[in-house]
Amino acid sequence: MLKAVEVNLDMDEMIIRLEKASESTPIEYTKLNKLVLAKEPVRKMLWVVDVRTIRVYSREMEEPFMIASDKVRDFDKVEDYLLKIADKYDVEVSPMSTFG
């Protein structure tokens, strides 16, 4: 799954930069299909840590991408803003689940 390493939230679109991508990608909020909130186990050296994630499904991209709390700074602010956007644009939000 594609992972975002940088997220900029504007008034009517988000601009993301994905891992191993040289350019940023704009995604309009009106093109969002679904947000899935989750916790996923991530191996860090000798232990496993739960990382909060948001899977973003968009009509502009073939496959979903993930915004993870270990990759994006200010994850809490990004999560809060995307939940407000989901409410405003009537985007489906799946509740917290655990993948692994």
Helices and strands as residue ranges (DSSP letters): E 2-9, E 13-18, E 25-28, G 29-31, E 32-44, E 47-58, E 65-68, H 75-88, E 92-98
